[in-house]
């Protein structure tokens, strides 16, 4: 146990953010650089090293949280990063992007503010990178077996790194021009600077993983060719079919899916554009969808100089305390104020869009909405609550419905889908096609980054067993596992 009295003597303290008026003028991460290390050892000391650490179960990766909290408290950063990497390939990603279901499951959180697990995690890994403790782990010998990984998001990268370290020759195929998947083009720079991806990719290259960008499997290379070249294939292409909004006026210019809008802003930061082809500058922006992707659109619109930003959510505003149906240690749906929301804009709950209006040139100008409520379990419109708001740029951030089948990948491999439209798999993450496996959102459906990494690690074990007959790689989860994080 770190500090036997830490949870009694030390209050919860989180990373400080830069002033909103300052950070909306750049794309750097919102946190004050170096603000965590002076406080993080004491924060780690709040961990009680519980007899039954529910944080383990709250985290799909099974992170050894009490162990690295103890090392962080003692400022043994080298040992802390070793324990952190034992279960998580990319803690610098999860420490910035994960909604921290581990903190919802923290035993201290029953009647006190939970341990700042996420802040401790990112402090450990940042310290490790700065101190040179993160080194390539080159396999001692090669197996002679080959594997292809389709997709370079967190699931694909985790599977690739695990398989490379097991001695297999691994090639990652990515249809975008850079490696990273949604980490690269779906996550704004202010949430995670892309230098964190770049240095992890260089580590993987040094370990032996090969990367091929600008290649879309199903179009640029066929499934048949891929199966001839490789002994196994892991599909980690994500759940890329975005949910649409089929209402009158949807065809107007200026209405875009979030994943059409956000990548262009990231490409400006990468230096591909001077200005994005889709911009919020000077416009009244409406974001439809109240989740994290919607918040990313809000923060991006602020930085592009939007005249106003309004975020709409069809569900009622969540409470600030757990409701009886979401008891500890489950992951509750709570009202959350992200850094993007701190920067301004309006959030409107319990509303539904009825239609859009445009100008004579076909550009969207306004959005009509109506208040909604649940009546006997059904969502119904409230008469007399219709109104119109200005909207010159609309982003749809309503989630994803399943795997993209249009590019031919599913049909060419001959893959079966489950009832939810995801690629079906067995307990080893194997599909109905021999030697073809699936990990991440492509098999699970839209989910969290920690689930993606856990699925990639588990799928790698399945592939390793397929190729060699046995595997010493860890398997954090099974495909049917939902743990405590619903």
C-alpha positions in Angstrom: 0.0 0.0 0.0 1.4 3.4 -0.9 0.3 5.7 1.9 -1.9 4.1 4.5 -3.5 7.4 5.3 -3.3 9.0 1.9 -7.1 8.7 1.2 -7.8 10.4 4.5 -5.2 13.2 4.3 -5.0 14.1 0.6 -7.9 15.4 -1.5 -8.4 14.7 -5.1 -6.5 17.0 -7.4 -6.5 16.8 -11.2 -4.3 18.2 -14.0 -4.7 21.9 -14.5 -5.9 23.2 -17.9 -4.7 26.3 -19.6 -7.2 29.3 -19.7 -9.9 28.7 -22.3 -9.3 32.1 -23.8 -5.7 31.1 -24.4 -6.0 27.5 -25.6 -8.7 28.2 -28.3 -6.1 30.2 -30.1 -3.9 27.1 -30.7 -4.1 23.3 -31.2 -1.9 22.3 -28.4 -3.1 20.0 -25.6 -5.3 21.8 -23.2 -3.3 20.9 -20.0 -0.6 23.0 -18.4 2.7 21.3 -19.4 4.4 19.8 -16.3 1.5 20.5 -14.0 1.0 16.9 -12.9 4.4 15.7 -11.6 4.5 18.0 -8.6 1.2 16.5 -7.3 1.0 13.0 -8.8 2.9 11.1 -6.1 0.5 12.3 -3.4 -2.4 11.5 -5.7 -1.1 8.0 -6.2 -0.8 7.7 -2.4 -4.6 8.0 -2.2 -4.9 4.5 -3.6 -6.0 2.1 -0.8 -4.6 -1.1 -2.4 -8.0 -2.7 -1.8 -8.2 -6.4 -1.0 -10.5 -6.7 -4.1 -9.3 -3.9 -6.5 -12.5 -3.3 -8.5 -10.5 -0.9 -10.7 -9.0 -4.0 -12.3 -12.5 -5.1 -13.4 -13.6 -1.6 -14.4 -10.7 -1.5 -16.9 -11.0 -3.9 -19.9 -7.2 -4.1 -20.0 -7.1 -5.4 -16.4 -4.5 -2.7 -15.6 -2.4 -3.4 -12.5 -3.5 -0.1 -11.0 -2.7 -0.5 -7.3 0.8 -1.7 -8.2 1.8 1.2 -10.4 0.1 3.6 -8.0 2.5 2.3 -5.3 5.5 2.8 -7.5 4.4 6.3 -8.5 3.9 7.2 -4.8 7.5 6.1 -4.2 8.6 7.8 -7.4 10.1 4.6 -8.8 9.1 5.6 -12.3 11.0 2.8 -14.1 9.1 0.1 -12.2 5.8 2.0 -12.6 6.1 2.1 -16.4 7.0 -1.6 -16.4 3.8 -2.5 -14.5 1.8 -0.1 -16.7 3.1 -1.7 -20.0 2.5 -5.2 -18.6 -1.2 -4.8 -19.6 -1.4 -1.8 -21.9 0.6 -1.2 -25.1 -0.3 2.5 -25.3 -0.9 4.2 -22.0 0.0 7.6 -23.4 -3.2 7.2 -25.6 -5.5 5.8 -22.9 -4.2 8.3 -20.3 -5.4 11.1 -22.5 -8.4 9.7 -24.3 -10.1 7.0 -22.1 -13.2 8.1 -20.1 -11.6 6.2 -17.1 -14.1 3.5 -16.2 -11.5 2.4 -13.7 -12.2 5.5 -11.7 -15.9 4.8 -11.7 -15.0 1.4 -10.2 -12.6 2.8 -7.6 -13.5 1.6 -4.1 -12.7 5.0 -2.7 -15.3 6.4 -5.1 -18.1 4.8 -3.0 -18.1 7.8 -0.7 -15.2 10.0 -1.7 -13.8 11.4 -4.9 -12.0 8.5 -6.7 -8.3 8.2 -7.2 -7.0 10.1 -10.2 -6.0 6.9 -11.9 -6.0 8.4 -15.4 -3.7 11.3 -14.4 -1.3 8.9 -12.6 -1.2 6.7 -15.7 -0.3 9.5 -18.1 2.3 10.9 -15.7 4.0 7.6 -15.5 4.2 7.0 -19.3 5.2 10.6 -20.0 8.0 10.4 -17.4 9.1 7.1 -19.0 9.3 8.5 -22.5 11.2 11.6 -21.2 13.6 9.3 -19.2 14.3 6.9 -22.1 12.7 3.9 -20.4 10.5 3.1 -23.4 12.6 1.0 -25.7 11.9 -1.3 -28.6 11.3 -4.9 -27.6 12.8 -6.9 -30.5 11.9 -10.6 -30.5 14.7 -13.0 -29.8 13.8 -15.1 -32.8 11.4 -15.1 -35.7 8.7 -17.7 -36.2 8.8 -17.7 -39.9 5.0 -16.9 -39.9 3.5 -13.8 -41.4 0.4 -11.8 -40.4 -1.4 -8.8 -42.0 -3.3 -6.3 -39.9 -6.0 -4.3 -41.6 -6.4 -0.9 -39.9 -4.0 1.1 -37.7 -6.3 2.3 -35.0 -5.7 1.2 -31.4 -6.9 -2.3 -31.9 -4.8 -2.9 -35.0 -1.7 -1.3 -33.5 -2.1 -3.4 -30.3 -2.5 -6.6 -32.3 0.4 -5.8 -34.5 2.8 -5.0 -31.7 1.9 -8.2 -29.8 2.3 -10.4 -32.8 5.6 -8.7 -33.7 6.9 -9.3 -30.2 5.9 -12.9 -30.5 8.3 -13.3 -33.4 5.9 -13.1 -36.4 6.5 -10.9 -39.4 3.7 -8.3 -39.4 2.5 -5.8 -42.0 -0.1 -3.2 -41.1 -2.3 -1.9 -43.9 -3.9 1.6 -43.5 -6.1 3.2 -46.2 -5.3 6.8 -44.9 -2.1 8.6 -45.7 -0.8 8.3 -42.2 -0.8 5.6 -39.5 -3.1 6.0 -36.5 -6.7 5.5 -37.7 -9.1 7.5 -35.5 -6.3 8.3 -33.2 -4.7 10.3 -36.1 -7.7 11.8 -37.8 -10.7 11.4 -35.4 -9.1 12.8 -32.3 -8.3 16.6 -32.3 -4.8 17.7 -31.6 -6.0 19.6 -28.4 -7.0 16.2 -26.9 -3.8 14.4 -28.0 -0.9 15.8 -29.9 0.1 13.5 -32.7 3.7 13.4 -31.6 2.6 10.7 -29.1 1.5 8.5 -32.0 4.6 9.2 -34.1 7.1 8.1 -31.4 5.1 4.9 -30.7 5.1 4.1 -34.4 8.9 4.5 -34.5 9.2 2.1 -31.6 7.1 -0.5 -33.5 9.1 0.0 -36.6 12.3 -0.6 -34.6 10.7 -3.8 -33.3 10.1 -5.0 -36.8 6.5 -4.1 -37.6 6.0 -2.9 -41.2 3.5 -0.3 -42.3 1.8 0.3 -45.6 -0.3 3.5 -45.9 -2.7 4.5 -48.7 -3.8 0.9 -49.2 -7.4 0.0 -48.9 -8.0 -3.8 -48.6 -10.9 -4.7 -50.8 -10.1 -2.1 -53.4 -6.4 -1.6 -53.8 -5.6 -5.1 -52.8 -8.0 -8.0 -52.8 -8.7 -10.3 -49.9 -7.5 -13.3 -52.0 -4.1 -11.7 -52.6 -3.8 -10.9 -48.9 -4.6 -14.5 -47.9 -2.0 -15.8 -50.3 0.7 -13.5 -49.0 0.1 -14.1 -45.3 -0.5 -16.9 -42.9 -3.1 -15.0 -40.9 -5.1 -11.7 -41.2 -6.4 -9.5 -38.5 -9.3 -7.2 -39.5 -9.2 -4.1 -37.3 -10.9 -1.7 -39.7 -13.3 -0.1 -37.2 -17.0 0.5 -37.2 -17.0 3.1 -40.0 -20.7 3.3 -41.0 -21.9 6.5 -39.5 -25.4 6.9 -38.3 -27.2 9.5 -40.6 -30.1 11.9 -40.1 -32.8 11.3 -42.8 -34.9 14.4 -42.4 -35.9 17.0 -45.1 -33.0 19.2 -46.1 -30.3 16.7 -45.3 -29.0 17.1 -48.8 -28.1 20.8 -48.3 -24.5 21.9 -48.5 -22.8 22.4 -45.1 -24.2 19.3 -43.4 -21.4 16.8 -42.7 -20.6 13.7 -40.8 -18.2 14.4 -37.9 -15.6 12.1 -39.5 -15.8 14.3 -42.7 -15.2 17.4 -40.6 -12.7 16.5 -37.9 -10.0 14.9 -40.1 -9.7 18.0 -42.2 -8.9 20.1 -39.1 -6.2 17.6 -38.2 -4.7 17.7 -41.7 -4.3 21.5 -41.3 -2.2 20.8 -38.1 -0.3 18.2 -40.0 0.5 20.8 -42.7 -1.5 19.4 -45.5 -3.8 22.4 -45.8 -3.4 26.1 -45.0 -7.1 26.2 -44.3 -9.6 23.3 -44.0 -12.0 22.7 -46.9 -14.8 22.6 -44.3 -14.5 25.3 -41.7 -16.6 26.8 -38.9 -15.0 30.3 -39.3 -17.6 33.0 -38.9 -20.5 30.5 -39.0 -23.3 29.4 -36.7 -22.4 25.8 -35.9 -24.8 23.1 -34.8 -23.4 19.8 -33.5 -26.0 17.0 -33.4 -24.9 14.4 -30.9 -24.0 14.8 -27.2 -21.1 12.4 -26.9 -17.3 12.7 -27.0 -17.2 13.0 -30.8 -19.7 15.9 -30.6 -17.5 17.5 -28.0 -14.6 17.2 -30.3 -16.6 19.0 -33.0 -17.4 21.7 -30.5 -13.7 22.3 -29.5 -12.7 22.3 -33.2 -15.4 24.9 -34.1 -14.2 27.1 -31.3 -10.6 27.0 -32.6 -11.8 27.8 -36.1 -13.6 31.0 -35.0 -17.2 30.0 -35.1 -19.8 32.7 -34.6 -21.7 30.4 -32.2 -21.7 26.7 -31.3 -24.8 24.8 -30.3 -24.7 21.1 -29.4 -28.0 19.1 -29.5 -28.7 15.8 -27.7 -32.0 13.8 -28.1 -31.7 12.3 -24.6 -32.4 14.1 -21.3 -29.5 15.8 -19.5 -27.8 13.2 -17.3 -27.6 13.7 -13.6 -24.5 14.7 -11.7 -24.9 11.8 -9.3 -25.4 8.1 -9.9 -28.9 7.0 -10.4 -30.2 3.7 -8.7 -30.0 1.9 -12.0 -26.2 2.5 -12.3 -24.8 1.6 -8.9 -21.1 1.4 -8.0 -18.9 0.0 -9.5 -20.7 0.2 -12.9 -19.8 2.9 -15.4 -22.5 5.6 -14.9 -23.9 8.0 -17.4 -23.2 11.4 -15.7 -23.3 15.0 -16.8 -19.8 15.8 -18.0 -18.2 19.1 -18.9 -15.3 18.5 -21.2 -12.6 21.0 -22.0 -14.4 21.9 -25.2 -17.6 22.8 -23.2 -15.6 25.0 -20.9 -14.6 27.0 -23.9 -18.2 28.1 -24.7 -21.2 27.2 -26.7 -24.7 26.0 -25.7 -25.8 22.5 -24.9 -29.5 21.6 -25.5 -31.0 18.4 -24.3 -34.2 16.5 -25.1 -34.6 17.9 -28.6 -34.9 16.3 -32.0 -34.2 17.8 -35.4 -37.2 17.9 -37.7 -35.8 19.5 -40.9 -33.2 21.9 -42.3 -33.7 25.1 -44.3 -31.3 26.5 -46.9 -30.7 29.5 -49.1 -31.2 29.7 -52.9 -27.7 28.3 -53.5 -28.5 25.2 -51.6 -26.5 26.0 -48.4 -27.9 25.2 -45.0 -29.0 28.3 -43.1 -31.2 27.0 -40.2 -32.3 24.0 -38.3 -35.8 23.2 -37.0 -36.1 21.3 -33.7 -38.7 20.1 -31.3 -38.5 19.1 -27.7 -39.0 15.4 -26.9 -39.9 13.4 -23.9 -40.3 9.7 -22.9 -43.9 8.7 -22.5 -44.5 5.1 -21.4 -41.0 4.3 -22.6 -41.4 5.8 -26.0 -39.8 9.0 -27.3 -42.5 11.5 -28.3 -42.5 15.1 -29.5 -44.0 17.8 -27.2 -46.6 19.8 -29.1 -46.0 23.6 -29.3 -42.2 23.4 -28.7 -41.0 23.7 -32.3 -38.4 26.4 -32.9 -35.7 27.4 -35.4 -32.0 28.1 -34.8 -29.4 29.4 -37.2 -27.1 26.7 -38.7 -24.6 27.4 -41.4 -22.5 24.4 -40.6 -23.9 21.2 -39.1 -21.9 18.2 -38.0 -23.6 14.8 -37.3 -21.9 13.1 -34.4 -24.5 10.4 -33.7 -22.2 7.3 -33.6 -21.6 4.4 -35.9 -23.9 1.5 -36.8 -21.4 -1.2 -38.0 -18.7 -2.3 -40.4 -18.4 -0.7 -43.8 -19.4 -3.3 -46.3 -19.3 -1.0 -49.4 -15.5 -1.4 -50.0 -15.8 -5.1 -50.6 -13.7 -6.3 -47.7 -16.5 -8.3 -46.0 -17.7 -9.8 -49.3 -14.3 -10.7 -50.6 -13.3 -12.5 -47.5 -16.7 -14.1 -47.3 -17.2 -13.0 -43.7 -20.4 -13.5 -41.7 -21.9 -10.7 -39.7 -23.7 -10.8 -36.4 -27.2 -9.4 -35.7 -25.7 -6.0 -34.9 -23.9 -5.7 -38.3 -20.5 -6.5 -36.9 -18.1 -9.2 -38.1 -18.9 -12.4 -36.2 -16.1 -14.2 -34.3 -15.5 -17.0 -31.9 -13.8 -17.1 -28.5 -10.4 -16.8 -30.2 -11.5 -13.8 -32.2 -11.5 -16.0 -35.3 -14.1 -15.4 -38.0 -15.8 -18.0 -40.1 -12.9 -17.9 -42.5 -9.9 -19.9 -41.6 -6.9 -17.7 -40.6 -8.9 -14.5 -40.5 -9.5 -12.8 -37.2 -11.3 -9.6 -36.2 -10.6 -7.1 -33.3 -11.9 -3.8 -32.1 -14.9 -1.9 -33.3 -15.2 -4.1 -36.5 -16.2 -7.0 -34.3 -17.4 -5.3 -31.2 -19.2 -2.3 -32.5 -18.4 1.3 -31.5 -16.7 1.3 -28.2 -13.9 2.8 -26.0 -10.2 3.0 -26.7 -9.4 0.6 -23.8 -11.8 -2.0 -25.3 -10.0 -1.6 -28.7 -6.6 -2.2 -27.2 -7.8 -5.1 -25.1 -9.4 -6.7 -28.2 -6.2 -6.2 -30.2 -4.2 -7.9 -27.5 -6.7 -10.8 -27.2 -6.9 -11.3 -31.0 -3.1 -11.4 -31.2 -3.2 -14.3 -28.8 -5.8 -16.1 -31.0 -3.6 -15.5 -34.0 -0.5 -16.7 -32.2 -2.2 -19.9 -31.2 -3.4 -20.4 -34.8 0.1 -20.0 -36.1 2.0 -22.0 -33.6 -0.4 -24.2 -31.7 0.1 -22.4 -28.4 0.6 -18.9 -27.1 2.1 -17.1 -24.1 0.6 -13.8 -25.1 -2.0 -12.4 -22.6 -5.7 -12.4 -23.4 -7.4 -9.7 -21.4 -11.0 -10.4 -22.6 -13.3 -12.7 -24.5 -15.5 -11.4 -27.4 -18.6 -11.7 -25.3 -17.1 -10.0 -22.2 -18.7 -6.7 -21.3 -17.0 -6.5 -17.8 -18.5 -3.7 -15.7 -18.2 -1.1 -18.4 -21.5 -1.3 -20.3 
